[in-house]
């Protein structure tokens, strides 16, 4: 049992890391104004990046926003993965909905926590 709980903790941590990039949008804004590798650096782009990040750093950084994105990940990514595997195993829809529901709720809570507190 310690191995099962330990691995489950590691796997949950990996999910939380991936949800971080799906729930926080400021990194996309930053990539628009910061210089890209192999491209010429525009004059004032670092100052513009700092201005953009200062103006929008708190936007969409709420528990509800993260929970929404976590739910979207759960419904459109986790559910199809679990359902596909369970159908090949000839499991019932009740089994699929119980397991998918659990993971959708987990992704919603994880997304909310990650978005609010990171």
C-alpha positions as YAML, in Angstrom:
chain: A
units: angstrom
residues:
- id: 1
  name: UNK
  ca: [0.00, 0.00, 0.00]
- id: 2
  name: UNK
  ca: [2.77, 2.56, 0.62]
- id: 3
  name: UNK
  ca: [3.93, 2.07, -2.98]
- id: 4
  name: UNK
  ca: [0.39, 2.57, -4.29]
- id: 5
  name: UNK
  ca: [-0.14, 5.75, -2.28]
- id: 6
  name: UNK
  ca: [3.33, 7.05, -3.10]
- id: 7
  name: UNK
  ca: [2.90, 6.54, -6.83]
- id: 8
  name: UNK
  ca: [-0.59, 8.02, -6.73]
- id: 9
  name: UNK
  ca: [0.84, 11.12, -5.07]
- id: 10
  name: UNK
  ca: [3.50, 11.42, -7.80]
- id: 11
  name: UNK
  ca: [0.90, 10.95, -10.54]
- id: 12
  name: UNK
  ca: [-1.37, 13.58, -8.96]
- id: 13
  name: UNK
  ca: [1.57, 15.98, -8.80]
- id: 14
  name: UNK
  ca: [2.19, 15.44, -12.54]
- id: 15
  name: UNK
  ca: [-1.47, 16.21, -13.26]
- id: 16
  name: UNK
  ca: [-1.24, 19.39, -11.18]
- id: 17
  name: UNK
  ca: [1.85, 20.50, -13.11]
- id: 18
  name: UNK
  ca: [0.07, 20.05, -16.45]
- id: 19
  name: UNK
  ca: [-3.03, 21.86, -15.15]
- id: 20
  name: UNK
  ca: [-0.82, 24.83, -14.23]
- id: 21
  name: UNK
  ca: [-0.12, 25.49, -17.90]
- id: 22
  name: UNK
  ca: [-3.77, 25.00, -18.87]
- id: 23
  name: UNK
  ca: [-5.26, 27.35, -16.28]
- id: 24
  name: UNK
  ca: [-2.90, 30.34, -16.29]
- id: 25
  name: UNK
  ca: [-3.03, 32.44, -19.47]
- id: 26
  name: UNK
  ca: [-0.50, 35.16, -18.74]
- id: 27
  name: UNK
  ca: [2.29, 33.06, -20.23]
- id: 28
  name: UNK
  ca: [0.62, 33.42, -23.63]
- id: 29
  name: UNK
  ca: [0.61, 37.19, -23.29]
- id: 30
  name: UNK
  ca: [4.23, 37.13, -22.30]
- id: 31
  name: UNK
  ca: [5.19, 35.13, -25.39]
- id: 32
  name: UNK
  ca: [3.64, 37.78, -27.61]
- id: 33
  name: UNK
  ca: [5.93, 40.56, -26.44]
- id: 34
  name: UNK
  ca: [9.14, 38.83, -25.39]
- id: 35
  name: UNK
  ca: [11.77, 38.06, -28.01]
- id: 36
  name: UNK
  ca: [11.75, 34.54, -29.43]
- id: 37
  name: UNK
  ca: [14.85, 32.45, -30.03]
- id: 38
  name: UNK
  ca: [16.36, 33.22, -33.41]
- id: 39
  name: UNK
  ca: [14.35, 36.43, -33.88]
- id: 40
  name: UNK
  ca: [15.49, 40.00, -33.70]
- id: 41
  name: UNK
  ca: [14.85, 41.72, -30.39]
- id: 42
  name: UNK
  ca: [12.42, 44.60, -30.81]
- id: 43
  name: UNK
  ca: [13.37, 47.80, -29.06]
- id: 44
  name: UNK
  ca: [11.45, 48.20, -25.81]
- id: 45
  name: UNK
  ca: [10.02, 44.67, -25.88]
- id: 46
  name: UNK
  ca: [11.26, 43.89, -22.35]
- id: 47
  name: UNK
  ca: [9.58, 47.05, -21.03]
- id: 48
  name: UNK
  ca: [6.39, 46.18, -22.91]
- id: 49
  name: UNK
  ca: [6.47, 42.65, -21.48]
- id: 50
  name: UNK
  ca: [6.82, 44.03, -17.96]
- id: 51
  name: UNK
  ca: [3.94, 46.45, -18.60]
- id: 52
  name: UNK
  ca: [1.66, 43.70, -19.92]
- id: 53
  name: UNK
  ca: [2.45, 41.35, -17.04]
- id: 54
  name: UNK
  ca: [1.87, 44.12, -14.48]
- id: 55
  name: UNK
  ca: [-1.46, 45.06, -16.05]
- id: 56
  name: UNK
  ca: [-2.81, 41.51, -16.39]
- id: 57
  name: UNK
  ca: [-1.03, 39.56, -13.64]
- id: 58
  name: UNK
  ca: [-4.18, 39.06, -11.56]
- id: 59
  name: UNK
  ca: [-6.65, 38.57, -14.41]
- id: 60
  name: UNK
  ca: [-8.28, 35.16, -14.53]
- id: 61
  name: UNK
  ca: [-6.35, 33.97, -11.48]
- id: 62
  name: UNK
  ca: [-9.32, 32.78, -9.44]
- id: 63
  name: UNK
  ca: [-10.42, 29.42, -8.09]
- id: 64
  name: UNK
  ca: [-13.49, 29.45, -10.34]
- id: 65
  name: UNK
  ca: [-11.47, 30.09, -13.49]
- id: 66
  name: UNK
  ca: [-9.07, 27.27, -12.67]
- id: 67
  name: UNK
  ca: [-11.94, 24.95, -11.76]
- id: 68
  name: UNK
  ca: [-13.58, 25.71, -15.11]
- id: 69
  name: UNK
  ca: [-10.43, 24.79, -17.01]
- id: 70
  name: UNK
  ca: [-9.91, 21.72, -14.83]
- id: 71
  name: UNK
  ca: [-13.45, 20.59, -15.63]
- id: 72
  name: UNK
  ca: [-12.86, 21.16, -19.33]
- id: 73
  name: UNK
  ca: [-9.70, 19.04, -19.15]
- id: 74
  name: UNK
  ca: [-11.61, 16.36, -17.25]
- id: 75
  name: UNK
  ca: [-14.52, 16.22, -19.68]
- id: 76
  name: UNK
  ca: [-12.64, 16.57, -22.96]
- id: 77
  name: UNK
  ca: [-9.39, 14.75, -22.13]
- id: 78
  name: UNK
  ca: [-9.71, 12.45, -19.11]
- id: 79
  name: UNK
  ca: [-13.23, 11.15, -19.82]
- id: 80
  name: UNK
  ca: [-12.42, 9.99, -23.38]
- id: 81
  name: UNK
  ca: [-9.23, 8.29, -22.17]
- id: 82
  name: UNK
  ca: [-10.99, 6.44, -19.38]
- id: 83
  name: UNK
  ca: [-14.05, 5.62, -21.50]
- id: 84
  name: UNK
  ca: [-11.95, 4.29, -24.37]
- id: 85
  name: UNK
  ca: [-9.96, 1.99, -22.14]
- id: 86
  name: UNK
  ca: [-13.04, 0.83, -20.23]
- id: 87
  name: UNK
  ca: [-14.92, 0.04, -23.43]
- id: 88
  name: UNK
  ca: [-12.10, -2.21, -24.58]
- id: 89
  name: UNK
  ca: [-12.23, -3.90, -21.17]
- id: 90
  name: UNK
  ca: [-16.00, -4.37, -21.60]
- id: 91
  name: UNK
  ca: [-16.78, -2.32, -18.47]
- id: 92
  name: UNK
  ca: [-20.23, -0.89, -17.82]
- id: 93
  name: UNK
  ca: [-21.18, 2.74, -18.36]
- id: 94
  name: UNK
  ca: [-21.81, 3.01, -14.64]
- id: 95
  name: UNK
  ca: [-18.14, 2.10, -14.04]
- id: 96
  name: UNK
  ca: [-17.05, 4.64, -16.66]
- id: 97
  name: UNK
  ca: [-19.15, 7.48, -15.22]
- id: 98
  name: UNK
  ca: [-18.08, 6.79, -11.63]
- id: 99
  name: UNK
  ca: [-14.37, 6.83, -12.50]
- id: 100
  name: UNK
  ca: [-14.60, 9.71, -14.98]
- id: 101
  name: UNK
  ca: [-16.72, 11.71, -12.51]
- id: 102
  name: UNK
  ca: [-14.11, 11.22, -9.82]
- id: 103
  name: UNK
  ca: [-11.33, 12.47, -12.10]
- id: 104
  name: UNK
  ca: [-13.38, 15.36, -13.46]
- id: 105
  name: UNK
  ca: [-13.97, 16.55, -9.89]
- id: 106
  name: UNK
  ca: [-10.28, 16.03, -9.05]
- id: 107
  name: UNK
  ca: [-9.17, 18.02, -12.10]
- id: 108
  name: UNK
  ca: [-11.65, 20.81, -11.27]
- id: 109
  name: UNK
  ca: [-10.40, 21.10, -7.68]
- id: 110
  name: UNK
  ca: [-6.73, 20.83, -8.72]
- id: 111
  name: UNK
  ca: [-7.20, 23.43, -11.47]
- id: 112
  name: UNK
  ca: [-8.90, 25.80, -9.02]
- id: 113
  name: UNK
  ca: [-6.17, 25.46, -6.42]
- id: 114
  name: UNK
  ca: [-3.34, 25.75, -8.92]
- id: 115
  name: UNK
  ca: [-4.85, 28.81, -10.60]
- id: 116
  name: UNK
  ca: [-5.70, 30.61, -7.36]
- id: 117
  name: UNK
  ca: [-2.50, 29.98, -5.43]
- id: 118
  name: UNK
  ca: [0.29, 29.93, -8.02]
...
